[in-house]
Amino acid sequence: MKPFKSALPFATWLLRITFAAYIFINNIKGVNPINPESLHFYLSLTMLVLSVLLIIGGFLSKQTITVLSALLIGLILVYRLAIPLPDLIATSTFKQLLLISLSFFFVARGN
């Protein structure tokens, strides 16, 4: 069976929107209430901005914003995965790895 290649643009946009929405929803609670003394606040705020930029990057002809926002999202996710050193076999670890791989997809693919 051959892949349905004409659906690739729709699948890419669906992936972009759901990835950005998950990042946004997951980090919105990190900026409320505003706590400028917390690193978690700044990481969550950065993730909110980058998730919006990931969507905006899809509308532009150049892929720079998509690649940079996905790269920064991936780096923050790797930081959040590595710093607390969670148990290696946990659902949250694999969820984090899934998000890192999605971020890497947009770094490698662009628009």
Secondary structure, DSSP 8 states (H G I E B T S, - for coil): ----GGGHHHHHHHHHHHHHHHHHHHHHTTSSS--TT-HHHHHHHHHHHHHHHHHHHTTSSS-HHHHHHHHHHHHHHHHHHHSS---SS-HHHHHHHHHHHHHHHHHHH--
